[in-house]
Amino acid sequence: MPGVERERGTSGASVIEALFAGTAVGFAFVDADLRFVTVNDAMAAQTGVPVDEHAGRRLDEVLPDRPVVEREARAVLASKRQRTDVAETAGSRHWRGNFFPVGGGDGEIGVVMVIRETTEEERAREALARERAILGAVVAQVPMGVVVTWGPEQRYVLVNEGGRAMLPGSLDLVGQTIDEALADFPGVLALAHEIHGAALERGERFTQSALAVPFDDEGAFEGHRYYDATIVPVMVDGRAEGVLSVYFEVTDQIRRRTELERELADEHATALALTRSLLPVRLPRVDGLELAVRYRPATDRYAVGGDLYDVVRWHEGSTLLVLADIEGKGLQAAGALALVRHTVRTAALYERSAADILRRLNAVLELEEGLSGPRCTVALAALAPVAGGRTAARVALAGHPPPLVVRGGGSVEAVGALGTMLGASDAPRLHEVETDLRAGDTLVLFSDGLIDAQAPARFNTNEHLAAILSPQAGARPGLLLDHLRDAVLAAAEHPRDDLALLAAQVRGPHPG
């Protein structure tokens, strides 16, 4: 009888209702006329109608804005087949439903609906899709390589266009393992295994600038391509499952830098050879004087300075000591050094005053202003024997540190009046200062490389230098200069300027 079948169906629905009573999944049973028989609290929350107000009401009355529910229920009644995982959207809300036919002896008596709201899941899925789209756009457009390998075989799953353009054209990566993709580049494969292994096995991060990768193709420089690279493990549940490589090719920069370094090295060698050719091979022998020189070129492999020393036999038995420091480095300084040396020697043939020699040199440098405008500091010391076994020293300075006189008794004093750097003015201020030297006294000329050898930590003043020189009073000039040089350079980490030291010691008429 129909009533009995209804009762039996209703009893079955009650059992199902009991199963779903406390769940967050919406449950409802509707009869063959699509009228609600029973619902649980979760379904009432979806419909917005209290539980006890559902019975007897039609689906389209309770859910007028959700036609999918009625459509699927009718389809189940008509086909007598269940419909599962049906997606439904209404406004900004989302659901997924399963619809099952419930039959009796005389035919279908209703439909059981189990519907789960998925609004939060869909929002999360949409947010994830947006994030993936943004990430995909960034990865695709970023001007650097982004590569992801995955799994124990390290299979390439992502290579962006920027990264692809920075690799040899023959490489086909996506879908292949690193062993397959790099088979033609065994050196690269070994490097990849080393770095990827560290990331996967030990979770290590790898970062290196100008990483040399042995791709020996047409885009390589001397057998390698170079990359600024960062390689990190991709962690899943605390385990390294993949490797992310981010890199930027710097092969062209390395090529240009190397070529520039070689050009600079060639210029350095040329400038150094020119400088050495302009310095005296040996100092002349001078009666009554013992001469010594110490010269250390700049330690910077690309910087040849312009320190010049010379000793010129001058008029009436006098000797002219020359120490100059030309502004600049490299070939320009070496060329200016040649100009200074030859001008001083030429002027010495005509002039009888050290200050006048400096004026003549300044005039020549001023004429050169339109070309390179060299500037320099110069110390000239004219030594001449005078009555009483003394030697007169007349010192003229053009912006140069004053020489130091180390007396035989141990006192140390500076001699000379500071003048104007040459090449900086057409009317330089220049003065001569005279002092007497006796046997055992030593006159020491030096370049500013001695003053700033320890810069910027410290600049050596005359007091510092006097403290070094005083205990060496009376020592032969070569030994005295060795001690001065070694004492100053011992505390200098990276001296970058030339160092020139020139000493003359009064030894009597016939030094032995």
GIHU-V399500 format. One record per residue. RES is the residue in one letter. PHI is phi in whole degrees, -180 to 180 (* if undefined). OMEGA is omega in whole degrees, 0 to 359 (none if undefined). NEAR is the number of other C-alpha atoms within 8 Angstrom. Layout:
RES/PHI/OMEGA/NEAR
RES/PHI/OMEGA/NEAR
This chain:
M/*/182/4
P/-59/182/6
G/-62/180/6
V/-68/180/7
E/-61/179/11
R/-64/182/10
E/-64/179/8
R/-64/179/8
G/-66/180/12
T/-63/178/8
S/-63/178/8
G/-63/179/8
A/-63/180/11
S/-65/177/8
V/-64/179/8
I/-63/179/8
E/-59/179/13
A/-62/180/7
L/-64/186/7
F/-99/188/11
A/-57/186/8
G/-104/183/7
T/-94/178/7
A/-88/179/6
V/-91/181/11
G/-72/178/18
F/-125/175/14
A/-152/173/14
F/-123/178/13
V/-118/181/14
D/-83/184/11
A/-66/176/10
D/-93/180/7
L/61/172/13
R/-105/182/12
F/-64/172/15
V/-103/179/11
T/-155/175/12
V/-143/173/14
N/-97/183/14
D/-62/181/10
A/-64/178/11
M/-70/178/13
A/-61/178/13
A/-65/179/9
Q/-71/184/8
T/-82/183/8
G/79/180/6
V/-116/178/9
P/-55/184/8
V/-56/186/10
D/-77/178/5
E/-106/179/6
H/-86/190/13
A/-56/176/9
G/86/181/7
R/-92/183/9
R/-76/178/10
L/-58/184/12
D/-69/177/9
E/-80/182/7
V/-81/183/10
L/-123/183/9
P/-66/183/8
D/-96/181/5
R/-127/183/11
P/-65/182/9
V/-62/182/7
V/-63/179/8
E/-64/180/11
R/-59/182/8
E/-70/179/10
A/-64/178/12
R/-63/181/9
A/-63/179/9
V/-67/179/15
L/-62/183/13
A/-75/185/6
S/-94/186/6
K/55/178/9
R/-126/179/8
Q/-72/176/9
R/-128/188/10
T/-121/176/7
D/52/180/7
V/-87/180/8
A/-83/181/8
E/-142/178/10
T/-135/175/9
A/-141/184/8
G/65/181/4
S/-101/181/6
R/-107/184/9
H/-137/178/12
W/-142/170/12
R/-134/187/12
G/-126/174/13
N/-125/186/12
F/-125/185/14
F/-126/177/11
P/-75/175/13
V/-119/186/10
G/-113/174/10
G/-122/182/10
G/-66/182/5
D/-100/180/7
G/132/183/6
E/-73/178/11
I/-115/177/11
G/165/182/14
V/-134/171/16
V/-93/180/13
M/-117/176/14
V/-119/188/11
I/-124/180/12
R/-113/177/10
E/-76/183/11
T/-120/184/10
T/-57/181/10
E/-66/178/6
E/-63/180/7
E/-65/177/9
R/-62/178/8
A/-64/179/8
R/-66/178/8
E/-65/178/8
A/-63/178/8
L/-64/179/8
A/-64/178/8
R/-63/180/8
E/-62/180/8
R/-65/179/8
A/-65/178/8
I/-63/180/8
L/-60/179/8
G/-62/179/8
A/-65/180/8
V/-64/181/8
V/-61/182/9
A/-69/188/9
Q/-102/183/8
V/-63/185/8
P/-82/177/6
M/-154/181/10
G/-81/174/16
V/-129/183/14
V/-133/176/13
V/-125/171/12
T/-113/188/12
W/-140/173/12
G/84/182/8
P/-62/178/5
E/-85/182/7
Q/55/179/11
R/-91/180/12
Y/-71/179/15
V/-114/179/10
L/-150/171/9
V/-140/182/13
N/-78/186/11
E/-65/178/9
G/-61/179/13
G/-67/180/14
R/-64/182/9
A/-70/182/8
M/-95/181/9
L/-118/177/7
P/-56/185/9
G/-63/183/5
S/-80/185/4
L/-77/174/8
D/-124/193/6
L/-104/191/10
V/-58/180/9
G/93/181/7
Q/-102/172/11
T/-79/179/11
I/-64/178/13
D/-64/180/8
E/-72/187/7
A/-70/186/11
L/-107/183/11
A/-59/182/8
D/-84/180/5
F/-129/186/9
P/-59/178/8
G/-66/178/8
V/-67/180/11
L/-62/179/12
A/-63/179/8
L/-66/179/9
A/-63/178/10
H/-61/181/8
E/-63/184/8
I/-74/180/10
H/-66/178/10
G/-62/178/10
A/-63/180/11
A/-71/184/16
L/-77/187/13
E/-84/185/7
R/-120/179/7
G/66/185/10
E/-84/174/9
R/-96/182/10
F/-122/177/10
T/-137/179/8
Q/-154/174/8
S/-91/178/7
A/53/176/10
L/-67/181/9
A/-84/181/8
V/-115/188/11
P/-76/168/10
F/-83/182/11
D/-96/181/10
D/-120/185/7
E/-67/179/4
G/-90/184/7
A/-82/172/11
F/-119/180/8
E/51/172/5
G/88/182/9
H/-142/161/11
R/-104/185/15
Y/-123/184/12
Y/-138/162/14
D/-85/192/13
A/-129/170/14
T/-129/184/11
I/-129/186/14
V/-133/175/12
P/-74/173/14
V/-99/188/9
M/-95/175/9
V/-131/181/7
D/53/176/4
G/82/180/5
R/-117/176/6
A/-81/181/13
E/-103/182/12
G/-147/181/13
V/-134/176/16
L/-103/178/12
S/-116/175/12
V/-121/186/11
Y/-149/177/12
F/-139/183/12
E/-78/180/10
V/-124/182/11
T/-59/180/11
D/-63/178/6
Q/-64/179/7
I/-64/179/10
R/-62/182/9
R/-66/181/8
R/-65/180/8
T/-64/179/8
E/-63/178/8
L/-65/179/8
E/-61/180/8
R/-69/176/8
E/-63/179/8
L/-65/178/9
A/-65/177/10
D/-64/179/8
E/-64/179/11
H/-60/181/14
A/-63/179/8
T/-65/180/9
A/-64/180/12
L/-65/179/11
A/-64/179/8
L/-64/180/9
T/-61/181/12
R/-65/179/8
S/-69/182/7
L/-93/179/9
L/-92/181/9
P/-60/176/9
V/-67/176/4
R/-148/180/4
L/-82/180/9
P/-70/173/5
R/-87/183/7
V/-128/179/8
D/-59/176/8
G/86/180/10
L/-130/168/13
E/-116/185/12
L/-106/176/13
A/-151/178/11
V/-141/173/10
R/-135/183/11
Y/-136/177/8
R/-127/178/7
P/-65/178/9
A/-58/180/13
T/-77/178/10
D/-64/187/7
R/-65/182/8
Y/-110/184/9
A/-126/171/11
V/-101/183/17
G/-84/185/15
G/-120/177/16
D/-78/181/13
L/-129/171/13
Y/-128/180/12
D/-161/174/11
V/-131/185/10
V/-119/172/9
R/-71/187/8
W/-108/188/10
H/-73/173/7
E/53/174/4
G/78/179/8
S/-87/181/11
T/-126/181/13
L/-107/174/12
L/-93/183/13
V/-124/170/13
L/-141/185/16
A/-130/177/14
D/-129/183/13
I/-88/180/15
E/-69/176/10
G/106/182/8
K/-137/171/11
G/73/185/14
L/-63/180/11
Q/-62/179/9
A/-67/180/15
A/-64/178/16
G/-65/178/8
A/-66/178/11
L/-60/178/14
A/-62/179/10
L/-62/182/8
V/-64/183/9
R/-60/184/11
H/-72/178/8
T/-68/179/11
V/-62/181/11
R/-65/179/9
T/-69/180/8
A/-63/181/11
A/-66/178/10
L/-71/187/7
Y/-116/185/6
E/-89/180/9
R/-117/180/8
S/-133/178/6
A/-62/179/14
A/-64/179/11
D/-69/176/9
I/-62/179/13
L/-65/178/13
R/-65/178/10
R/-64/179/10
L/-64/179/13
N/-61/180/12
A/-63/178/10
V/-66/180/9
L/-64/178/13
E/-64/178/12
L/-67/182/7
E/-84/188/10
E/-57/182/10
G/-68/180/6
L/-92/184/5
S/-129/178/7
G/57/182/10
P/-66/174/12
R/-128/180/11
C/-158/169/12
T/-107/185/13
V/-141/169/15
A/-120/174/16
L/-115/176/12
A/-132/179/12
A/-96/181/13
L/-109/181/12
A/-140/177/10
P/-69/177/10
V/-131/184/8
A/-60/176/5
G/86/179/4
G/74/180/9
R/-95/173/11
T/-125/179/12
A/-87/178/13
A/-115/177/12
R/-108/188/12
V/-112/174/14
A/-126/184/16
L/-121/174/20
A/-122/179/15
G/70/187/12
H/-102/176/15
P/-58/181/10
P/-70/175/12
P/-63/177/12
L/-112/174/11
V/-102/177/12
V/-100/182/15
R/-73/180/12
G/-59/180/11
G/-83/176/6
G/112/178/11
S/-76/181/9
V/-131/181/11
E/-142/176/8
A/-86/180/9
V/-134/179/12
G/121/178/13
A/-111/183/10
L/-60/177/12
G/-121/184/13
T/-87/173/12
M/-57/182/14
L/-81/182/16
G/89/182/14
A/-104/183/9
S/-153/178/9
D/-85/178/8
A/-138/183/4
P/-68/174/12
R/-87/183/7
L/-134/183/13
H/-139/173/11
E/-111/176/12
V/-124/183/10
E/-112/174/10
T/-143/179/8
D/-96/174/8
L/-117/177/11
R/-117/181/9
A/-53/181/11
G/94/176/11
D/-78/181/14
T/-128/175/15
L/-98/184/11
V/-118/173/12
L/-102/183/12
F/-152/176/13
S/-89/182/16
D/-72/172/10
G/-62/176/12
L/-75/182/12
I/-73/186/10
D/-106/179/12
A/-60/182/15
Q/-105/181/16
A/-66/2/9
P/-89/183/6
A/-63/182/5
R/-158/173/7
F/-114/183/10
N/-78/178/12
T/-87/176/7
N/-59/179/7
E/-64/178/7
H/-61/182/8
L/-67/179/10
A/-63/180/10
A/-65/178/8
I/-77/187/11
L/-80/188/12
S/-55/180/11
P/-65/181/7
Q/-97/181/9
A/-54/179/15
G/88/177/11
A/-67/178/7
R/-62/190/7
P/-60/179/13
G/-63/179/11
L/-67/180/8
L/-63/179/12
L/-69/177/14
D/-60/181/9
H/-65/180/9
L/-64/180/11
R/-61/184/9
D/-66/181/8
A/-66/181/9
V/-75/184/11
L/-74/179/11
A/-61/181/7
A/-99/182/7
A/-105/182/10
E/-72/184/7
H/-140/178/7
P/-63/186/13
R/-111/182/9
D/-113/174/10
D/-61/176/15
L/-131/178/15
A/-125/178/16
L/-128/180/12
L/-134/184/15
A/-130/174/14
A/-131/181/12
Q/-117/178/14
V/-77/184/14
R/-120/185/11
G/102/187/10
P/-66/182/7
H/-136/183/7
P/-64/179/9
G/-97/none/2
